[in-house]
Amino acid sequence: MTELGLAYAAMIGLIGAYVYRLVIRLYDLDARLAAVEDAVSADESE
């Protein structure tokens, strides 16, 4: 029973780490898209 509990805890930890990395990547992607949109809108206004 202890081994099963440890396996579940490890699985939850791995899923948590994956989700954390995914959220960080999405925030980075959002920042990059905002920068590109700002650059494009600056070019269009010239």
NUFI-994705 format. One record per residue (C-alpha): z, x, y. Coordinates in steps of 0.25 Angstrom, whole numbers, plus 5000, padded with zeros to 4 digits. Layout:
ZXY...
END
This chain:
500050005000500350125009498950185007498350045010499150045023498750185027497250155024497250025033497950105044496950215043495750115043496350045055496550175062495050215059494550085064495350095077494850235079493450185077493650075087494250165097493050255097492150145097492750085110492750225116491250235114491050095119491750135132490950265133489650185131490050085141490250195151488950255148488250125150488850105163488450235168487050215164487050075170487550135183486550245183485350145181485850055192485950175201484550215198484050065200484650055214483950185219
END
